[in-house]
Amino acid sequence: MNRSFWIISIINFINSLSFTILIPTIYQYGRQFHLSNFETSFLFAIFSIAQFFATPIIGKLSDRFGRRPLLIISLFGTVVGNLLAGTAPNATVLFLARFLDGITGGNISVAQAVISDVTTPENRAKGFGIFGASLGLGFIMGPVLSLIAQQRSLGTAFLVSAAVAAIALILTIFFLPETLPVREHTDTNIFDLGLRDLIKGLTFPRLGILFIINLCVGTTFTLFTFAFQPYYLKVLHQDNNSLTLLFLAIGVVGVVVQVQGVKILTKYLTLVKILFLGLFFRSLSFVLMPIVPDIHFFLIAAMLFSLFNSLVQPMISTLISLNTSPEEQGKMSGLNASYLSAANGIGPIIAGLMVDQQNLTTYGYPLYVAGIFTFIVLFFAIRNRSKFTPRLTQPTI
């Protein structure tokens, strides 16, 4: 792995740190503005809906103008958006801040394109595994910083997130070289929202199936992400500090799996089989979580989830990259991120519609749906595995 790879991994870690500081706070922060559960679900969704429209454009622009300038713009938007959110005087400003962060939020898709630029096909699984681990490290340190910031106020967490994103922005400006070997020179309309590409992308040979899988997987994950917090707080009667510490534990397990687990598993299993393994246990853990409303049982199911969930996204990203030509890595990373953003917008709204604040039993419904739907996705992936298995099925680690 060369210098650019490690620089983008560090930037990605800091960027993920900025993002994960907010995860344990958004639900409770929205409630401070007297938002209902359903309204709070839109606070989760508006960020992702904005990303849905923005990421294909950002991906195409990174193929045309380079990775570095688009990453700078994206990180700058995160800084400004989180500053606004942390000082929001009312819910309207808070929603606008989350929208701004989302519309410029192509950080991960551009960073994934950089990984594709600087790794060989044989080492790409290892590269995305380390890249995923840098995200996981964010899940370790982010909750720690969030816990510290929450001692002052939930809004302070957004201000700390903005400061952390500013560090990633400075590193990108001064240390990250341009990694795109050949820039695409086309007459493509940069104001095209890419909706035609999003629809067309689902029909692409080999990639279309992976995009569909990622869209569905993302939906189940955000069903879980939104439902997880009120279930933990309201049904299990835990506090926000305990919730933040649980996010920390999930992050630790995820990093260990992505640093060592991917390396070990790729010696014995193909990328596709590792994906199937992750999906199976992910779906099982979703279904188990709400079965017994007991904190100890829930923690066991949560650890099972963190152990295998961390395999899913690196495998999908690697399979998409291996099925994509070098000159379209940015575009396809952008499309993939946009499908994931669409899923992130759908999941919280579905969960918000299911939950009835007057009936605690309903807080578990989104978790059951996430588990059942993930089983369906697994079955779909197994049935269509020949359509997306790359010719290079066993990477060298």
N, C-alpha and C positions, 0 to 999 in steps of 0.2 A: 504494500500500500504506500502511495507516495505522499508528499507533503500536503498537497491540496486535499487529499482524502481526509487526513487527520484534522486539517483546519476546518473543513466543512462539518466534520463530526463534532468538533468542539462548539462551533456555531450552532449546530443543531441541538446539542445538549443545552446550551444557554437559552435557545429559543423555546425548547420544550419545558425548561424550567419556568420561563415566563408564563407559559400556557397552564402548566399544572399547579402553579400557585393559586390559580383561580378556581379550579375544579371543585375543591371542597367548600367554596364560599358563594358561588353564584346563586344556588338555591336559596340560602339563608339571606343573602344580600337582596335578592328580589322580594323576599317576604318583608324586609324592612321598609320597602316602598308600598307595602300593603297590597301586593299582587297575589291573586289566587294561585292555586297549583296550576290551573290551565294557563293563566297569564304568564306565570313563571316559565312554563314550557316554551312559550314564544321567545322568552329571553334567551333560552338555550338555542332555539331554532333560528332566530334572525341572523345570528353569526354564521351559521352553516348555510342558510339560504343565500346570503350574500356571497359566501365562498363558492357556492354552486355556480353562480353566474361568472364569477371573476377568475377562477382557476384555469379554465381552458384558455382564456385570453392571455393570462400570465404565462402559461406554458408555451403558447405559440410565440409570444413576444420574446421569451427567453431563447427560443430556437432562432429567432430573427436578430435580436440585439445582444444576446449573451445572457449568461446566468447571473453574473454579478450585479448589473444595474437593476434587474427585476427583484433580486433578493433585497437590495438596499431599499427600494420603494416599499416592498412588502413589510419589512421590519420597521420602517419609519411609520407606516400606518398603524402597526401594533402599538408603538410607543404613544402616539397621539390618542388612539382609541382608548387605551387603558388609563391615560391621564384624565380624559374626559369622564370615563366611568367612575373613577375613584373620587372625583369631585362633583359628581352629578347632583344637582339640587332637586331633581324630580325624576320620575320614571321615564318621561319622554326623552330626556337627555341620556339616560342610561341605555335606552333602546337604540338611540342614534349612535352612541359610542360603540356598542356591540356590532352595529351594522358597519361602521367605518372599519373596525378591526377585521371584520369578515370580508369586506369588499377588497381589501388589500392583502388578505391572508393567504397568499400563495407560497408561504415560506417553505412548507414541507415538500410541495411538488417540485419547486425549483431545486431544493437541496437534494431530492431524489434524482433529479436529472444530472446534477453534479456528480453524484455517486456513479451513475451510469457512464458519465464521461470519463472518469478516472479509474475505472476497474475493467478488467478483462471479463469476458463471459464466464471463464472457468472460476474466477474469484468473486463473481458478483453476489452469489448467495452469502459468502463470508462478509462481503462489504455491506450488504443490506442487514446482515445479522448484527454487525458492529454498529451500523447506523441505527437499527432498532434499539440496541443497547444504550446508545446515547440518549434516545428518547426515554428509555427506562430509567436512566440515571436522573433525568428530569423529574420522573415520577417519585424518585427517592428524595431528592433535595427540595423539590417544589412544595410538597406538604410540610416539610420542616419550616421553610420560610413562611409559608402560609400560616402555620400555627403561631409563629412569632408575631407576624403582622396582625393576626386576629386579636391578639391581646390588647391592641390599641383600638382597632375597629375593622369591620369587614371591608370598608372602602380602602383602608390602608393597603390591603392585599393587592388591589388594582394598581396602586401607586408603586408598590415594590415590583410588581410585574412589569410596569412600564420602565422602571430603572434597569431591570435585568435585560429587557429587550433592547434597551439603548446600548448596553455592553455588546450584545450580538451585532448590532448595527455598526458600532465602531470597529469591531474585529473584521467585519465584512469589507468595510471601506478601506482599511489599511493593510489587511493581511491576506485576503482571499484573491488569488489571481483568477482571470477568466479561464474557464475550463472547456468551453465549447470549441472543438477543433475546427469545424466548418460551419459558418453561419448561413442560415437559409435566407436567400434573397428572392422574395416573391411579392406579388402585388396584393397579397391578402389584406382585406379590410380589417384594420386593427380594432375597429369599433364593432365588429361582428361579435355578438354574444356567444356564438358557437353552438347555438341550440341545434342547428342542423347536424353539426359534428357529434353532439351528444346523442342524438337519435341514431345517426349513422354508426357511431362507435359500437353500439350494441350488436351490430351485424358484422363487424370486422372478423375475418377468419382468425381463429385462435384467441384473439384478444377479446372479442365480444363476450364469450362465455366467462372470461375472467372478470370483465367489467360488471356483468350481471351478478356474479358471485360476490364481488366486493360491495356492490350496491346493497345486496341483501344482508351481507355480514355486517355492514355499517349500520343498517337499520336496526338489527337485533342488538348491536352494541349500544346504540343511543337509547333504545328502549330501556336497556339495563341501566345506563348512566343516569338517566333522569329518575327512574323508579327507585334505584338503589338508595339515593339520599333520603327521600321522605320515608321510605320503608325503615331504614336504619334509625332515623330520628324519631319517627312517630310510633311505629309498631314495636321496635325493639327498645325504645325509650333510652337511646343513647344521646350524647351531646356532640356538638360540632368538633370539639377537640378530639374526642374518640374517633369520629369519622375521619378526621385529617390523619390521625395515626394509622388508621386502617389503609388509607391510600398510600401511606409510606410503606407499610408492609407489602402491599401488592406490588409497589414499584421495586422493592428489593428482590422479591421472587422473580419478577419479570426480567430484571437485568441479569440475574444469574442464569436464567434459561437462555436468554439471547446471546450472552457471551460464551457460555460453555455448552448449553443444550443444543443449539443449532449446529455447532461444530461437531459434537458427538453424533447427533442423529443423522447428519448428512453422510456420515461414513457407512451407515447401515441402511438408510432409507432414501428413496428418491424425494425430491421436493414435493411432489404431488401427494405422496403418502404421508409426509409430515403435515401437510395442510389438512388432510383428512383426519389425522390424529388430533390436531388442535381443534378442529371444528366439533368433533365428537365430544370431547371432554368439556369444551366450552358450553355446548348445548346442555350437557348433563348437569353442569354446575348451575346454570340458570334455573333449571327446573327444581333442583334441590333447595336453592336458597330460601324460598318462601314456604316450603312444606311444613317446617316446624318453626314457629315464631320464638326461637331461643337464640340468644346471642352467640353461644358456643357453637351450636350447629351451623349458624350462619357464617361464622368465621372459618370453619372447616371448608364449607362450600366456596367461600370467597378465595381461600388459598388454592383450592383445586382450580378455580377459574383463572387465577393469576398465573399458575404454573403452565397451563396449556394455551391460554389466550394469547400469550406473548409469542407463540409460534405462528399465529395465523397471518397477521399483516406482513411480516417480513417475507413469508413464502409467496403471498399474492404479489407483492411488489417485485420480487425476484422473477417470478414466472412471467409477469407482464414485461419486465425489462428484457428477458431472454427471448421473448417473442416479438420484440420491436427492433427495427433497424436503428443504427447509431444516430442517423440524422433526424429521427423522430422521437428520440427519448424524451425531450422536453414536452412535446405536444401530447404524447401518450401519458406521461406522468401527470400533466395538467388535466387531461380527461379523467384519468383514474381518480385524482383528488377531487374533481368536480362531482363524480358519481358518489364518492364518499361524503362530500358535503351535502349532497341531496339527501342521502340517507340520514345524515346528522340532523337535517331539518325535519325529516319525516318522523323519526323515532320519538323525540320528546313530545310532539303534538299528539301522537297516538297514545303515548303513556299518560299525558295530561287528560285526555278524554276518558281514559279508563278509571282514573282515580277519583273517588268520591271522598271529600274531606270528612264527611260524617260517618263513613263506613271504613274502618281500618282494614278490613279484609280485602278491599279493592286495591290496596297498595301493593299486594303481591301479584295481581293479575298481569301487569306488564312483564314481570319476570317469567311467568309461565309462558306467555306468548313468545317472548324472546327465545326461550329454550325450545319450544315446539317448532318455531320457524327456522331456527338454526339446524335442527334435525332435517327439515325439508331441504334446506340449502345443501347440507352434506349429501343427501340422496341425489340431488340434482348434479352436484359436482362429480360424484362417483359415476353417474350415468353418462356424463359428458367428458370424462377425463381424457379420452383420446383426442379431443378437439383442442386441448390447450397444453398437453404435455410437450415440452420443448424437445428438440432433438438431443440437446445436451441435458440429460436427465440426472447425471450424477456429477456435480461440480467437484473440483479439486479444492480441498481446504488446506 
